[in-house]
Amino acid sequence: MEFKYFSRNGKLAPIEEAVVPLSNIEYQYGFGVYETIRVKDGVPYFLKDHLERLQESARIIGLTHSFTQAGIEKSIADLIKKSGKDTYNLKILLIGGTNPTLSIIPLNPRFPDKKLYRDGAHFITVEYERAFPQAKTLNMLQSYLAYQKAREAEAYDALLINNKGCITEGTRTNFFCISGRTIISPPEKDVLPGIMRKAVLRVAKNEGFEFEEKDLRF
């Protein structure tokens, strides 16, 4: 799918203008946060959860800005109206500094291979823990390198191991174990509070599953 517009600081602009100046030191050093929202048939999934996490990520790393949740919602609605009712992702980039910028860019989505649901997925492990586990920041170098190692090993993702030898999360996935009717997860304080993680736990609770948080040693 070809996209013609993106949103910058609440205004629509041609996609050709979706650039970051090389002089932007905040972008160079990863002083920013982001979210990726799936849109289907014109509906942004889990919008409230994503925008709340965007604001919380900014708060955690001390990124001050004037963009409100209501304002971002309007920008998203305007962009969806221009982009159409198809299936795609919206990537929100909030970059800090003297003049913070908020860009929302439509992107073509990637879908997991259906055979993964049937056969399971192969993972590798990498020793790494993020500096701000609960913030979705642009400082993604170590996660990127871990994911590259996973791809080289023909694995779906890499599970991150912290300095206690415990599994925390994947580079782009949440991690769960299941024992009988109990779902087990690493402590939330040690991981990114994933939007799908929240949805899975809500569905599991409605289906009568128990939930437990504890260290999961590798």
mmCIF file of the C-alpha atoms, coordinates in Angstrom:
data_MODEL
# 
_entry.id   MODEL 
# 
loop_
_atom_site.group_PDB 
_atom_site.id 
_atom_site.type_symbol 
_atom_site.label_atom_id 
_atom_site.label_alt_id 
_atom_site.label_comp_id 
_atom_site.label_asym_id 
_atom_site.label_entity_id 
_atom_site.label_seq_id 
_atom_site.pdbx_PDB_ins_code 
_atom_site.Cartn_x 
_atom_site.Cartn_y 
_atom_site.Cartn_z 
_atom_site.occupancy 
_atom_site.B_iso_or_equiv 
_atom_site.pdbx_formal_charge 
_atom_site.auth_seq_id 
_atom_site.auth_comp_id 
_atom_site.auth_asym_id 
_atom_site.auth_atom_id 
_atom_site.pdbx_PDB_model_num 
ATOM 1   C CA . MET A 1 1   ? 0.000   0.000   0.000  1.00 0.00 ? 1   MET A CA 1 
ATOM 2   C CA . GLU A 1 2   ? 1.310   3.444   -0.927 1.00 0.00 ? 2   GLU A CA 1 
ATOM 3   C CA . PHE A 1 3   ? 0.862   6.321   1.519  1.00 0.00 ? 3   PHE A CA 1 
ATOM 4   C CA . LYS A 1 4   ? 0.745   9.993   0.541  1.00 0.00 ? 4   LYS A CA 1 
ATOM 5   C CA . TYR A 1 5   ? 0.518   11.782  3.893  1.00 0.00 ? 5   TYR A CA 1 
ATOM 6   C CA . PHE A 1 6   ? 1.884   11.779  7.415  1.00 0.00 ? 6   PHE A CA 1 
ATOM 7   C CA . SER A 1 7   ? 1.202   13.988  10.434 1.00 0.00 ? 7   SER A CA 1 
ATOM 8   C CA . ARG A 1 8   ? 3.760   16.351  11.974 1.00 0.00 ? 8   ARG A CA 1 
ATOM 9   C CA . ASN A 1 9   ? 2.862   18.304  15.106 1.00 0.00 ? 9   ASN A CA 1 
ATOM 10  C CA . GLY A 1 10  ? -0.836  17.919  14.333 1.00 0.00 ? 10  GLY A CA 1 
ATOM 11  C CA . LYS A 1 11  ? -0.707  18.928  10.672 1.00 0.00 ? 11  LYS A CA 1 
ATOM 12  C CA . LEU A 1 12  ? -0.897  16.699  7.601  1.00 0.00 ? 12  LEU A CA 1 
ATOM 13  C CA . ALA A 1 13  ? 1.978   16.925  5.140  1.00 0.00 ? 13  ALA A CA 1 
ATOM 14  C CA . PRO A 1 14  ? 3.188   15.025  2.053  1.00 0.00 ? 14  PRO A CA 1 
ATOM 15  C CA . ILE A 1 15  ? 4.983   11.794  2.954  1.00 0.00 ? 15  ILE A CA 1 
ATOM 16  C CA . GLU A 1 16  ? 8.085   13.078  1.131  1.00 0.00 ? 16  GLU A CA 1 
ATOM 17  C CA . GLU A 1 17  ? 8.533   15.576  3.963  1.00 0.00 ? 17  GLU A CA 1 
ATOM 18  C CA . ALA A 1 18  ? 8.695   12.848  6.630  1.00 0.00 ? 18  ALA A CA 1 
ATOM 19  C CA . VAL A 1 19  ? 12.369  13.441  7.424  1.00 0.00 ? 19  VAL A CA 1 
ATOM 20  C CA . VAL A 1 20  ? 14.521  14.170  10.469 1.00 0.00 ? 20  VAL A CA 1 
ATOM 21  C CA . PRO A 1 21  ? 17.380  16.696  10.034 1.00 0.00 ? 21  PRO A CA 1 
ATOM 22  C CA . LEU A 1 22  ? 20.862  15.226  10.508 1.00 0.00 ? 22  LEU A CA 1 
ATOM 23  C CA . SER A 1 23  ? 21.503  18.038  12.988 1.00 0.00 ? 23  SER A CA 1 
ATOM 24  C CA . ASN A 1 24  ? 18.802  16.760  15.359 1.00 0.00 ? 24  ASN A CA 1 
ATOM 25  C CA . ILE A 1 25  ? 20.977  15.712  18.314 1.00 0.00 ? 25  ILE A CA 1 
ATOM 26  C CA . GLU A 1 26  ? 18.032  14.268  20.250 1.00 0.00 ? 26  GLU A CA 1 
ATOM 27  C CA . TYR A 1 27  ? 17.248  11.855  17.434 1.00 0.00 ? 27  TYR A CA 1 
ATOM 28  C CA . GLN A 1 28  ? 20.937  10.978  17.074 1.00 0.00 ? 28  GLN A CA 1 
ATOM 29  C CA . TYR A 1 29  ? 21.119  10.060  20.764 1.00 0.00 ? 29  TYR A CA 1 
ATOM 30  C CA . GLY A 1 30  ? 17.750  8.302   20.919 1.00 0.00 ? 30  GLY A CA 1 
ATOM 31  C CA . PHE A 1 31  ? 16.067  10.882  23.161 1.00 0.00 ? 31  PHE A CA 1 
ATOM 32  C CA . GLY A 1 32  ? 12.587  9.986   22.058 1.00 0.00 ? 32  GLY A CA 1 
ATOM 33  C CA . VAL A 1 33  ? 9.759   7.504   22.533 1.00 0.00 ? 33  VAL A CA 1 
ATOM 34  C CA . TYR A 1 34  ? 7.466   5.740   20.105 1.00 0.00 ? 34  TYR A CA 1 
ATOM 35  C CA . GLU A 1 35  ? 4.392   3.576   19.615 1.00 0.00 ? 35  GLU A CA 1 
ATOM 36  C CA . THR A 1 36  ? 3.155   1.434   16.743 1.00 0.00 ? 36  THR A CA 1 
ATOM 37  C CA . ILE A 1 37  ? -0.615  1.157   16.356 1.00 0.00 ? 37  ILE A CA 1 
ATOM 38  C CA . ARG A 1 38  ? -2.413  -1.292  14.092 1.00 0.00 ? 38  ARG A CA 1 
ATOM 39  C CA . VAL A 1 39  ? -5.252  0.185   12.010 1.00 0.00 ? 39  VAL A CA 1 
ATOM 40  C CA . LYS A 1 40  ? -7.873  -2.038  10.415 1.00 0.00 ? 40  LYS A CA 1 
ATOM 41  C CA . ASP A 1 41  ? -10.924 -0.802  8.511  1.00 0.00 ? 41  ASP A CA 1 
ATOM 42  C CA . GLY A 1 42  ? -10.242 2.706   9.791  1.00 0.00 ? 42  GLY A CA 1 
ATOM 43  C CA . VAL A 1 43  ? -10.131 1.647   13.454 1.00 0.00 ? 43  VAL A CA 1 
ATOM 44  C CA . PRO A 1 44  ? -6.912  2.153   15.474 1.00 0.00 ? 44  PRO A CA 1 
ATOM 45  C CA . TYR A 1 45  ? -6.618  -0.825  17.835 1.00 0.00 ? 45  TYR A CA 1 
ATOM 46  C CA . PHE A 1 46  ? -6.011  -0.223  21.568 1.00 0.00 ? 46  PHE A CA 1 
ATOM 47  C CA . LEU A 1 47  ? -5.612  3.503   20.916 1.00 0.00 ? 47  LEU A CA 1 
ATOM 48  C CA . LYS A 1 48  ? -6.112  4.641   24.515 1.00 0.00 ? 48  LYS A CA 1 
ATOM 49  C CA . ASP A 1 49  ? -3.597  2.089   25.830 1.00 0.00 ? 49  ASP A CA 1 
ATOM 50  C CA . HIS A 1 50  ? -0.970  3.078   23.263 1.00 0.00 ? 50  HIS A CA 1 
ATOM 51  C CA . LEU A 1 51  ? -1.289  6.799   23.935 1.00 0.00 ? 51  LEU A CA 1 
ATOM 52  C CA . GLU A 1 52  ? -1.171  6.325   27.692 1.00 0.00 ? 52  GLU A CA 1 
ATOM 53  C CA . ARG A 1 53  ? 2.029   4.322   27.323 1.00 0.00 ? 53  ARG A CA 1 
ATOM 54  C CA . LEU A 1 54  ? 3.494   6.974   24.999 1.00 0.00 ? 54  LEU A CA 1 
ATOM 55  C CA . GLN A 1 55  ? 2.939   9.632   27.655 1.00 0.00 ? 55  GLN A CA 1 
ATOM 56  C CA . GLU A 1 56  ? 4.298   7.381   30.408 1.00 0.00 ? 56  GLU A CA 1 
ATOM 57  C CA . SER A 1 57  ? 7.409   6.538   28.374 1.00 0.00 ? 57  SER A CA 1 
ATOM 58  C CA . ALA A 1 58  ? 8.064   10.245  27.879 1.00 0.00 ? 58  ALA A CA 1 
ATOM 59  C CA . ARG A 1 59  ? 7.623   10.875  31.602 1.00 0.00 ? 59  ARG A CA 1 
ATOM 60  C CA . ILE A 1 60  ? 10.043  8.101   32.560 1.00 0.00 ? 60  ILE A CA 1 
ATOM 61  C CA . ILE A 1 61  ? 12.907  9.487   30.464 1.00 0.00 ? 61  ILE A CA 1 
ATOM 62  C CA . GLY A 1 62  ? 12.162  13.120  31.343 1.00 0.00 ? 62  GLY A CA 1 
ATOM 63  C CA . LEU A 1 63  ? 10.933  14.121  27.889 1.00 0.00 ? 63  LEU A CA 1 
ATOM 64  C CA . THR A 1 64  ? 8.724   17.170  28.420 1.00 0.00 ? 64  THR A CA 1 
ATOM 65  C CA . HIS A 1 65  ? 6.318   18.246  25.698 1.00 0.00 ? 65  HIS A CA 1 
ATOM 66  C CA . SER A 1 66  ? 2.947   19.913  25.143 1.00 0.00 ? 66  SER A CA 1 
ATOM 67  C CA . PHE A 1 67  ? 1.197   17.221  23.060 1.00 0.00 ? 67  PHE A CA 1 
ATOM 68  C CA . THR A 1 68  ? -2.043  16.124  24.699 1.00 0.00 ? 68  THR A CA 1 
ATOM 69  C CA . GLN A 1 69  ? -3.742  12.768  24.321 1.00 0.00 ? 69  GLN A CA 1 
ATOM 70  C CA . ALA A 1 70  ? -6.799  14.430  22.808 1.00 0.00 ? 70  ALA A CA 1 
ATOM 71  C CA . GLY A 1 71  ? -4.624  16.300  20.319 1.00 0.00 ? 71  GLY A CA 1 
ATOM 72  C CA . ILE A 1 72  ? -2.785  13.144  19.287 1.00 0.00 ? 72  ILE A CA 1 
ATOM 73  C CA . GLU A 1 73  ? -6.085  11.301  18.861 1.00 0.00 ? 73  GLU A CA 1 
ATOM 74  C CA . LYS A 1 74  ? -7.284  14.036  16.510 1.00 0.00 ? 74  LYS A CA 1 
ATOM 75  C CA . SER A 1 75  ? -4.059  13.864  14.502 1.00 0.00 ? 75  SER A CA 1 
ATOM 76  C CA . ILE A 1 76  ? -4.485  10.105  14.179 1.00 0.00 ? 76  ILE A CA 1 
ATOM 77  C CA . ALA A 1 77  ? -8.116  10.476  13.092 1.00 0.00 ? 77  ALA A CA 1 
ATOM 78  C CA . ASP A 1 78  ? -7.137  13.063  10.462 1.00 0.00 ? 78  ASP A CA 1 
ATOM 79  C CA . LEU A 1 79  ? -4.372  10.836  9.118  1.00 0.00 ? 79  LEU A CA 1 
ATOM 80  C CA . ILE A 1 80  ? -6.608  7.753   8.976  1.00 0.00 ? 80  ILE A CA 1 
ATOM 81  C CA . LYS A 1 81  ? -9.182  9.756   7.034  1.00 0.00 ? 81  LYS A CA 1 
ATOM 82  C CA . LYS A 1 82  ? -6.496  10.573  4.457  1.00 0.00 ? 82  LYS A CA 1 
ATOM 83  C CA . SER A 1 83  ? -4.925  7.099   4.415  1.00 0.00 ? 83  SER A CA 1 
ATOM 84  C CA . GLY A 1 84  ? -8.143  5.144   4.024  1.00 0.00 ? 84  GLY A CA 1 
ATOM 85  C CA . LYS A 1 85  ? -9.803  2.128   5.643  1.00 0.00 ? 85  LYS A CA 1 
ATOM 86  C CA . ASP A 1 86  ? -7.229  -0.522  4.907  1.00 0.00 ? 86  ASP A CA 1 
ATOM 87  C CA . THR A 1 87  ? -4.903  -2.491  7.206  1.00 0.00 ? 87  THR A CA 1 
ATOM 88  C CA . TYR A 1 88  ? -1.674  -0.721  8.125  1.00 0.00 ? 88  TYR A CA 1 
ATOM 89  C CA . ASN A 1 89  ? 0.376   0.530   11.060 1.00 0.00 ? 89  ASN A CA 1 
ATOM 90  C CA . LEU A 1 90  ? 0.772   4.034   12.416 1.00 0.00 ? 90  LEU A CA 1 
ATOM 91  C CA . LYS A 1 91  ? 4.166   4.741   13.947 1.00 0.00 ? 91  LYS A CA 1 
ATOM 92  C CA . ILE A 1 92  ? 4.235   7.617   16.429 1.00 0.00 ? 92  ILE A CA 1 
ATOM 93  C CA . LEU A 1 93  ? 7.615   9.252   17.024 1.00 0.00 ? 93  LEU A CA 1 
ATOM 94  C CA . LEU A 1 94  ? 7.873   11.755  19.881 1.00 0.00 ? 94  LEU A CA 1 
ATOM 95  C CA . ILE A 1 95  ? 11.333  13.325  19.857 1.00 0.00 ? 95  ILE A CA 1 
ATOM 96  C CA . GLY A 1 96  ? 12.417  15.576  22.717 1.00 0.00 ? 96  GLY A CA 1 
ATOM 97  C CA . GLY A 1 97  ? 14.619  18.642  22.923 1.00 0.00 ? 97  GLY A CA 1 
ATOM 98  C CA . THR A 1 98  ? 14.076  22.398  22.885 1.00 0.00 ? 98  THR A CA 1 
ATOM 99  C CA . ASN A 1 99  ? 11.268  22.020  20.364 1.00 0.00 ? 99  ASN A CA 1 
ATOM 100 C CA . PRO A 1 100 ? 9.768   18.519  20.722 1.00 0.00 ? 100 PRO A CA 1 
ATOM 101 C CA . THR A 1 101 ? 8.244   17.047  17.576 1.00 0.00 ? 101 THR A CA 1 
ATOM 102 C CA . LEU A 1 102 ? 5.476   14.498  17.129 1.00 0.00 ? 102 LEU A CA 1 
ATOM 103 C CA . SER A 1 103 ? 5.370   12.603  13.837 1.00 0.00 ? 103 SER A CA 1 
ATOM 104 C CA . ILE A 1 104 ? 2.802   9.957   12.886 1.00 0.00 ? 104 ILE A CA 1 
ATOM 105 C CA . ILE A 1 105 ? 3.739   7.854   9.875  1.00 0.00 ? 105 ILE A CA 1 
ATOM 106 C CA . PRO A 1 106 ? 1.629   5.155   8.136  1.00 0.00 ? 106 PRO A CA 1 
ATOM 107 C CA . LEU A 1 107 ? 3.551   1.970   7.371  1.00 0.00 ? 107 LEU A CA 1 
ATOM 108 C CA . ASN A 1 108 ? 2.753   -1.345  5.752  1.00 0.00 ? 108 ASN A CA 1 
ATOM 109 C CA . PRO A 1 109 ? 2.391   -4.052  8.424  1.00 0.00 ? 109 PRO A CA 1 
ATOM 110 C CA . ARG A 1 110 ? 4.210   -7.332  8.816  1.00 0.00 ? 110 ARG A CA 1 
ATOM 111 C CA . PHE A 1 111 ? 2.306   -10.439 9.857  1.00 0.00 ? 111 PHE A CA 1 
ATOM 112 C CA . PRO A 1 112 ? 3.685   -13.560 11.569 1.00 0.00 ? 112 PRO A CA 1 
ATOM 113 C CA . ASP A 1 113 ? 3.735   -16.675 9.420  1.00 0.00 ? 113 ASP A CA 1 
ATOM 114 C CA . LYS A 1 114 ? 0.611   -18.709 10.146 1.00 0.00 ? 114 LYS A CA 1 
ATOM 115 C CA . LYS A 1 115 ? 2.667   -21.872 10.638 1.00 0.00 ? 115 LYS A CA 1 
ATOM 116 C CA . LEU A 1 116 ? 4.112   -20.335 13.831 1.00 0.00 ? 116 LEU A CA 1 
ATOM 117 C CA . TYR A 1 117 ? 0.709   -20.775 15.473 1.00 0.00 ? 117 TYR A CA 1 
ATOM 118 C CA . ARG A 1 118 ? 0.750   -24.450 14.519 1.00 0.00 ? 118 ARG A CA 1 
ATOM 119 C CA . ASP A 1 119 ? 4.405   -25.388 14.998 1.00 0.00 ? 119 ASP A CA 1 
ATOM 120 C CA . GLY A 1 120 ? 5.655   -22.870 17.559 1.00 0.00 ? 120 GLY A CA 1 
ATOM 121 C CA . ALA A 1 121 ? 8.590   -20.489 17.221 1.00 0.00 ? 121 ALA A CA 1 
ATOM 122 C CA . HIS A 1 122 ? 12.349  -20.851 17.675 1.00 0.00 ? 122 HIS A CA 1 
ATOM 123 C CA . PHE A 1 123 ? 14.058  -18.315 19.970 1.00 0.00 ? 123 PHE A CA 1 
ATOM 124 C CA . ILE A 1 124 ? 17.622  -17.600 21.034 1.00 0.00 ? 124 ILE A CA 1 
ATOM 125 C CA . THR A 1 125 ? 18.730  -15.890 24.260 1.00 0.00 ? 125 THR A CA 1 
ATOM 126 C CA . VAL A 1 126 ? 20.868  -12.776 24.626 1.00 0.00 ? 126 VAL A CA 1 
ATOM 127 C CA . GLU A 1 127 ? 22.216  -11.230 27.840 1.00 0.00 ? 127 GLU A CA 1 
ATOM 128 C CA . TYR A 1 128 ? 20.865  -7.676  27.898 1.00 0.00 ? 128 TYR A CA 1 
ATOM 129 C CA . GLU A 1 129 ? 18.508  -5.523  29.958 1.00 0.00 ? 129 GLU A CA 1 
ATOM 130 C CA . ARG A 1 130 ? 17.196  -2.158  28.890 1.00 0.00 ? 130 ARG A CA 1 
ATOM 131 C CA . ALA A 1 131 ? 18.082  0.961   30.900 1.00 0.00 ? 131 ALA A CA 1 
ATOM 132 C CA . PHE A 1 132 ? 14.420  1.976   31.208 1.00 0.00 ? 132 PHE A CA 1 
ATOM 133 C CA . PRO A 1 133 ? 12.443  -1.279  30.946 1.00 0.00 ? 133 PRO A CA 1 
ATOM 134 C CA . GLN A 1 134 ? 9.021   0.354   31.159 1.00 0.00 ? 134 GLN A CA 1 
ATOM 135 C CA . ALA A 1 135 ? 9.667   3.016   28.539 1.00 0.00 ? 135 ALA A CA 1 
ATOM 136 C CA . LYS A 1 136 ? 9.391   2.398   24.794 1.00 0.00 ? 136 LYS A CA 1 
ATOM 137 C CA . THR A 1 137 ? 12.339  4.543   23.721 1.00 0.00 ? 137 THR A CA 1 
ATOM 138 C CA . LEU A 1 138 ? 14.284  5.139   20.517 1.00 0.00 ? 138 LEU A CA 1 
ATOM 139 C CA . ASN A 1 139 ? 17.443  3.826   22.197 1.00 0.00 ? 139 ASN A CA 1 
ATOM 140 C CA . MET A 1 140 ? 17.138  0.411   20.557 1.00 0.00 ? 140 MET A CA 1 
ATOM 141 C CA . LEU A 1 141 ? 20.684  -0.482  19.484 1.00 0.00 ? 141 LEU A CA 1 
ATOM 142 C CA . GLN A 1 142 ? 21.134  -3.512  21.764 1.00 0.00 ? 142 GLN A CA 1 
ATOM 143 C CA . SER A 1 143 ? 17.648  -4.808  20.984 1.00 0.00 ? 143 SER A CA 1 
ATOM 144 C CA . TYR A 1 144 ? 18.336  -4.364  17.280 1.00 0.00 ? 144 TYR A CA 1 
ATOM 145 C CA . LEU A 1 145 ? 21.605  -6.319  17.516 1.00 0.00 ? 145 LEU A CA 1 
ATOM 146 C CA . ALA A 1 146 ? 19.902  -9.072  19.534 1.00 0.00 ? 146 ALA A CA 1 
ATOM 147 C CA . TYR A 1 147 ? 17.157  -9.332  16.922 1.00 0.00 ? 147 TYR A CA 1 
ATOM 148 C CA . GLN A 1 148 ? 19.744  -9.509  14.150 1.00 0.00 ? 148 GLN A CA 1 
ATOM 149 C CA . LYS A 1 149 ? 21.394  -12.429 15.942 1.00 0.00 ? 149 LYS A CA 1 
ATOM 150 C CA . ALA A 1 150 ? 18.013  -14.132 16.119 1.00 0.00 ? 150 ALA A CA 1 
ATOM 151 C CA . ARG A 1 151 ? 17.423  -13.675 12.397 1.00 0.00 ? 151 ARG A CA 1 
ATOM 152 C CA . GLU A 1 152 ? 20.905  -15.017 11.600 1.00 0.00 ? 152 GLU A CA 1 
ATOM 153 C CA . ALA A 1 153 ? 20.010  -18.102 13.646 1.00 0.00 ? 153 ALA A CA 1 
ATOM 154 C CA . GLU A 1 154 ? 16.692  -18.359 11.754 1.00 0.00 ? 154 GLU A CA 1 
ATOM 155 C CA . ALA A 1 155 ? 14.865  -17.688 15.020 1.00 0.00 ? 155 ALA A CA 1 
ATOM 156 C CA . TYR A 1 156 ? 11.703  -15.656 15.412 1.00 0.00 ? 156 TYR A CA 1 
ATOM 157 C CA . ASP A 1 157 ? 13.119  -13.441 18.165 1.00 0.00 ? 157 ASP A CA 1 
ATOM 158 C CA . ALA A 1 158 ? 15.684  -13.191 20.963 1.00 0.00 ? 158 ALA A CA 1 
ATOM 159 C CA . LEU A 1 159 ? 14.738  -13.536 24.626 1.00 0.00 ? 159 LEU A CA 1 
ATOM 160 C CA . LEU A 1 160 ? 16.588  -11.059 26.831 1.00 0.00 ? 160 LEU A CA 1 
ATOM 161 C CA . ILE A 1 161 ? 18.354  -12.314 29.982 1.00 0.00 ? 161 ILE A CA 1 
ATOM 162 C CA . ASN A 1 162 ? 18.992  -9.832  32.810 1.00 0.00 ? 162 ASN A CA 1 
ATOM 163 C CA . ASN A 1 163 ? 21.926  -9.712  35.231 1.00 0.00 ? 163 ASN A CA 1 
ATOM 164 C CA . LYS A 1 164 ? 20.140  -12.140 37.577 1.00 0.00 ? 164 LYS A CA 1 
ATOM 165 C CA . GLY A 1 165 ? 19.978  -14.744 34.827 1.00 0.00 ? 165 GLY A CA 1 
ATOM 166 C CA . CYS A 1 166 ? 16.230  -14.315 34.393 1.00 0.00 ? 166 CYS A CA 1 
ATOM 167 C CA . ILE A 1 167 ? 14.201  -14.073 31.206 1.00 0.00 ? 167 ILE A CA 1 
ATOM 168 C CA . THR A 1 168 ? 12.494  -10.692 30.927 1.00 0.00 ? 168 THR A CA 1 
ATOM 169 C CA . GLU A 1 169 ? 11.055  -10.304 27.405 1.00 0.00 ? 169 GLU A CA 1 
ATOM 170 C CA . GLY A 1 170 ? 11.829  -10.561 23.731 1.00 0.00 ? 170 GLY A CA 1 
ATOM 171 C CA . THR A 1 171 ? 13.162  -7.714  21.618 1.00 0.00 ? 171 THR A CA 1 
ATOM 172 C CA . ARG A 1 172 ? 9.631   -7.272  20.237 1.00 0.00 ? 172 ARG A CA 1 
ATOM 173 C CA . THR A 1 173 ? 7.602   -9.795  22.221 1.00 0.00 ? 173 THR A CA 1 
ATOM 174 C CA . ASN A 1 174 ? 6.293   -10.372 25.735 1.00 0.00 ? 174 ASN A CA 1 
ATOM 175 C CA . PHE A 1 175 ? 7.114   -13.659 27.452 1.00 0.00 ? 175 PHE A CA 1 
ATOM 176 C CA . PHE A 1 176 ? 4.693   -15.965 29.300 1.00 0.00 ? 176 PHE A CA 1 
ATOM 177 C CA . CYS A 1 177 ? 4.779   -19.470 30.701 1.00 0.00 ? 177 CYS A CA 1 
ATOM 178 C CA . ILE A 1 178 ? 1.725   -21.568 31.457 1.00 0.00 ? 178 ILE A CA 1 
ATOM 179 C CA . SER A 1 179 ? 1.319   -24.251 34.103 1.00 0.00 ? 179 SER A CA 1 
ATOM 180 C CA . GLY A 1 180 ? -2.110  -25.841 34.223 1.00 0.00 ? 180 GLY A CA 1 
ATOM 181 C CA . ARG A 1 181 ? -4.534  -22.929 34.568 1.00 0.00 ? 181 ARG A CA 1 
ATOM 182 C CA . THR A 1 182 ? -1.870  -20.465 35.725 1.00 0.00 ? 182 THR A CA 1 
ATOM 183 C CA . ILE A 1 183 ? -0.157  -17.980 33.429 1.00 0.00 ? 183 ILE A CA 1 
ATOM 184 C CA . ILE A 1 184 ? 3.279   -16.909 34.666 1.00 0.00 ? 184 ILE A CA 1 
ATOM 185 C CA . SER A 1 185 ? 5.079   -13.738 33.625 1.00 0.00 ? 185 SER A CA 1 
ATOM 186 C CA . PRO A 1 186 ? 8.289   -11.961 34.610 1.00 0.00 ? 186 PRO A CA 1 
ATOM 187 C CA . PRO A 1 187 ? 7.609   -9.090  37.080 1.00 0.00 ? 187 PRO A CA 1 
ATOM 188 C CA . GLU A 1 188 ? 6.020   -6.149  35.289 1.00 0.00 ? 188 GLU A CA 1 
ATOM 189 C CA . LYS A 1 189 ? 8.586   -3.745  36.776 1.00 0.00 ? 189 LYS A CA 1 
ATOM 190 C CA . ASP A 1 190 ? 11.283  -5.522  34.734 1.00 0.00 ? 190 ASP A CA 1 
ATOM 191 C CA . VAL A 1 191 ? 9.576   -5.427  31.334 1.00 0.00 ? 191 VAL A CA 1 
ATOM 192 C CA . LEU A 1 192 ? 7.816   -3.143  28.917 1.00 0.00 ? 192 LEU A CA 1 
ATOM 193 C CA . PRO A 1 193 ? 4.103   -3.199  29.816 1.00 0.00 ? 193 PRO A CA 1 
ATOM 194 C CA . GLY A 1 194 ? 3.042   -4.514  26.424 1.00 0.00 ? 194 GLY A CA 1 
ATOM 195 C CA . ILE A 1 195 ? -0.348  -3.610  25.006 1.00 0.00 ? 195 ILE A CA 1 
ATOM 196 C CA . MET A 1 196 ? -0.926  -7.185  23.847 1.00 0.00 ? 196 MET A CA 1 
ATOM 197 C CA . ARG A 1 197 ? 0.353   -8.425  27.220 1.00 0.00 ? 197 ARG A CA 1 
ATOM 198 C CA . LYS A 1 198 ? -2.400  -6.436  28.874 1.00 0.00 ? 198 LYS A CA 1 
ATOM 199 C CA . ALA A 1 199 ? -4.993  -7.783  26.433 1.00 0.00 ? 199 ALA A CA 1 
ATOM 200 C CA . VAL A 1 200 ? -3.849  -11.393 26.895 1.00 0.00 ? 200 VAL A CA 1 
ATOM 201 C CA . LEU A 1 201 ? -4.075  -11.128 30.668 1.00 0.00 ? 201 LEU A CA 1 
ATOM 202 C CA . ARG A 1 202 ? -7.532  -9.556  30.459 1.00 0.00 ? 202 ARG A CA 1 
ATOM 203 C CA . VAL A 1 203 ? -8.814  -12.382 28.254 1.00 0.00 ? 203 VAL A CA 1 
ATOM 204 C CA . ALA A 1 204 ? -7.109  -15.009 30.426 1.00 0.00 ? 204 ALA A CA 1 
ATOM 205 C CA . LYS A 1 205 ? -8.757  -13.616 33.562 1.00 0.00 ? 205 LYS A CA 1 
ATOM 206 C CA . ASN A 1 206 ? -12.163 -13.662 31.864 1.00 0.00 ? 206 ASN A CA 1 
ATOM 207 C CA . GLU A 1 207 ? -11.535 -17.318 30.957 1.00 0.00 ? 207 GLU A CA 1 
ATOM 208 C CA . GLY A 1 208 ? -10.761 -18.235 34.563 1.00 0.00 ? 208 GLY A CA 1 
ATOM 209 C CA . PHE A 1 209 ? -6.962  -18.448 34.413 1.00 0.00 ? 209 PHE A CA 1 
ATOM 210 C CA . GLU A 1 210 ? -4.813  -17.462 37.391 1.00 0.00 ? 210 GLU A CA 1 
ATOM 211 C CA . PHE A 1 211 ? -1.910  -15.052 36.936 1.00 0.00 ? 211 PHE A CA 1 
ATOM 212 C CA . GLU A 1 212 ? 1.435   -15.026 38.726 1.00 0.00 ? 212 GLU A CA 1 
ATOM 213 C CA . GLU A 1 213 ? 4.471   -12.773 38.415 1.00 0.00 ? 213 GLU A CA 1 
ATOM 214 C CA . LYS A 1 214 ? 7.876   -14.169 39.359 1.00 0.00 ? 214 LYS A CA 1 
ATOM 215 C CA . ASP A 1 215 ? 11.484  -14.381 38.217 1.00 0.00 ? 215 ASP A CA 1 
ATOM 216 C CA . LEU A 1 216 ? 11.881  -16.950 35.457 1.00 0.00 ? 216 LEU A CA 1 
ATOM 217 C CA . ARG A 1 217 ? 15.435  -18.217 35.486 1.00 0.00 ? 217 ARG A CA 1 
ATOM 218 C CA . PHE A 1 218 ? 16.956  -19.515 32.299 1.00 0.00 ? 218 PHE A CA 1 
# 
